[in-house]
């Protein structure tokens, strides 16, 4: 029997992580969520309270993973867990295909049907979501989210806390920087070094509106 698992975040993604954890052999699971007293719909496992409770729970729940979508906050909470003394293993769905030549950091979630090929390096607190494909020698930075159905061709490098949107594709040898958002279905065929939102085929930076937002 595996040690109990504490999951930070009880939204849809958190429940997906819980399902995968069950398939990985975890038998006792609980959540922390700042909306603990107003969560919508049924929750499959106990919600113990807000995120700030984590430091008081490490003895009872010594293993934890962060399961929220916001990359910067996910990475910050991951470091909070480490400082509090938690073990922060990765959760890899049994149906995912991970090359023995790939390397995963800590606190990584690999969802059902994902494929990660040889030479790939996945840093800490990364999400590789349902059916995403990461080809040989790619590098994914801390806190980045590779969304469902993404295809990264060989030797793509993605920086920290970026979001590669659902169904998007990235050409081989492309470099994408930190804090980049790639829109749903976009095709990245040129390097994107600067933060911002990039959409379309081929992907181009989205113009900012007059109010200053993308």
C-alpha positions in Angstrom: 0.0 0.0 0.0 1.3 3.4 -0.9 1.5 6.3 1.5 -1.5 8.6 1.7 -1.6 11.4 -0.9 -2.7 15.0 -0.4 -3.8 16.9 -3.5 -3.7 20.7 -3.6 -6.6 21.8 -5.7 -10.0 20.1 -6.0 -11.2 21.4 -9.4 -11.6 19.3 -12.5 -7.9 18.8 -12.9 -7.5 17.8 -9.3 -10.1 15.1 -9.7 -8.3 13.9 -12.8 -5.1 13.6 -10.8 -7.0 11.8 -8.0 -8.3 9.2 -10.6 -4.8 8.6 -11.9 -3.4 8.3 -8.4 -5.9 5.5 -7.7 -4.8 3.7 -10.8 -1.2 4.1 -9.5 -2.0 2.4 -6.3 -2.8 5.2 -3.9 -5.6 4.1 -1.6 -6.0 7.1 0.7 -6.5 10.5 -0.9 -7.6 14.0 0.4 -7.7 17.5 -1.0 -6.9 21.0 0.1 -8.7 23.8 -1.7 -9.3 27.5 -0.8 -12.9 27.0 -1.9 -13.3 24.1 0.5 -16.6 25.4 1.9 -18.2 26.1 -1.5 -17.0 23.5 -3.9 -19.5 22.7 -6.7 -20.8 19.2 -7.2 -19.8 16.0 -5.5 -16.2 15.6 -4.4 -14.8 12.0 -4.4 -12.5 12.4 -1.4 -12.4 14.5 1.8 -11.5 18.2 1.5 -9.6 19.0 4.6 -9.6 22.8 4.3 -7.6 25.6 2.7 -4.1 25.5 1.2 -2.6 27.3 4.2 -3.2 24.1 6.3 -0.5 22.2 4.4 2.2 22.8 7.0 0.1 21.3 9.7 -0.7 18.1 7.8 2.7 16.8 6.7 2.9 14.2 9.4 -0.5 12.7 8.6 -0.2 13.2 4.8 3.5 13.1 4.0 3.1 12.9 0.2 1.5 15.6 -1.9 1.1 17.0 -5.4 -0.2 20.3 -6.7 -3.1 20.0 -9.1 -4.1 23.5 -10.2 -3.9 25.0 -13.7 -2.1 28.3 -13.0 1.5 27.5 -13.7 3.1 30.2 -11.5 0.9 29.3 -8.5 1.4 25.6 -9.1 5.1 26.1 -9.0 5.0 28.3 -5.9 2.9 25.8 -4.1 5.2 23.0 -5.1 8.1 24.9 -3.5 5.9 25.5 -0.4 5.4 21.7 -0.1 9.1 21.1 -0.4 9.9 23.6 2.3 7.2 22.0 4.6 8.9 18.6 4.3 6.5 16.8 1.9 7.6 14.1 -0.5 6.5 15.3 -4.0 6.5 12.4 -6.4 5.2 12.5 -9.9 1.9 10.8 -10.8 2.0 9.0 -14.1 -1.2 7.4 -15.4 -0.6 3.7 -16.2 -1.7 4.2 -19.9 1.0 6.9 -20.5 4.1 5.8 -22.4 7.3 7.2 -21.0 10.6 6.2 -22.5 13.2 4.8 -20.2 15.5 7.4 -21.7 13.2 10.3 -20.6 13.7 12.2 -17.4 10.9 13.5 -15.1 11.3 16.0 -12.3 9.3 16.1 -9.1 5.6 16.9 -8.8 4.9 16.1 -12.4 1.5 14.9 -13.6 1.4 12.8 -16.8 -2.2 12.1 -17.8 -3.8 9.2 -19.7 -2.6 8.5 -23.2 0.4 10.9 -23.1 3.6 9.9 -24.8 7.1 11.1 -23.9 10.0 9.9 -26.0 13.6 9.3 -25.4 15.9 12.1 -24.3 13.0 14.3 -23.2 13.5 16.3 -19.9 10.4 17.3 -18.0 11.1 19.7 -15.1 9.3 20.1 -11.8 5.6 20.7 -11.4 4.8 20.2 -15.1 1.5 19.0 -16.4 1.5 16.8 -19.5 -2.2 16.4 -20.1 -4.4 13.8 -21.8 -3.0 12.5 -25.1 -0.2 15.0 -25.4 2.9 13.9 -27.4 6.4 15.0 -26.5 9.0 13.7 -28.9 12.7 13.0 -28.5 15.0 15.4 -26.8 12.4 18.0 -25.9 12.8 20.1 -22.7 9.9 21.4 -20.7 10.5 24.0 -18.0 9.3 24.2 -14.4 5.5 24.7 -14.0 4.6 24.5 -17.6 1.4 22.9 -18.8 1.3 20.9 -22.0 -2.5 20.7 -22.7 -4.5 17.8 -24.1 -3.7 16.7 -27.6 -0.5 18.9 -28.0 2.2 17.6 -30.3 5.8 18.7 -29.7 8.1 17.5 -32.5 11.7 16.6 -31.7 14.1 18.9 -29.7 11.5 21.5 -28.8 12.4 23.6 -25.8 9.7 25.2 -23.7 10.5 27.6 -20.8 9.0 27.8 -17.4 5.3 28.5 -16.5 4.2 28.5 -20.1 0.9 27.1 -21.4 0.8 25.1 -24.7 -2.8 25.1 -25.7 -5.1 22.2 -26.5 -4.4 20.6 -29.9 -1.5 22.9 -30.8 1.6 21.7 -32.7 5.2 22.8 -32.5 7.7 22.3 -35.2 11.0 20.5 -34.4 13.9 22.5 -32.9 11.6 25.4 -31.9 12.4 27.4 -28.7 9.5 28.8 -26.7 10.3 31.1 -23.7 9.0 31.5 -20.2 5.4 32.7 -19.5 4.2 32.1 -23.1 0.6 31.1 -23.9 0.0 29.2 -27.1 -3.6 29.3 -28.2 -5.8 26.3 -28.9 -5.0 24.7 -32.3 -2.1 27.0 -33.0 0.9 25.9 -35.1 4.3 27.2 -33.9 6.8 27.2 -36.7 9.2 30.0 -35.5 11.0 30.6 -32.2 8.9 32.5 -29.6 11.4 34.0 -27.1 9.1 36.7 -25.5 6.2 36.3 -23.0 2.7 36.8 -24.4 -0.2 35.0 -26.1 0.3 33.6 -29.6 -2.5 32.2 -31.7 -3.3 31.0 -35.2 -1.7 29.1 -38.0 1.1 30.0 -38.1 1.1 31.3 -34.5 1.5 35.1 -34.2 1.4 37.3 -31.1 -2.1 38.4 -30.3 -2.5 42.2 -30.3 -3.2 43.8 -27.0 -6.5 45.6 -26.6 -6.7 49.2 -25.6 -7.2 48.3 -22.0 -3.8 46.7 -22.0 -4.9 43.1 -21.9 -4.1 40.5 -24.5 
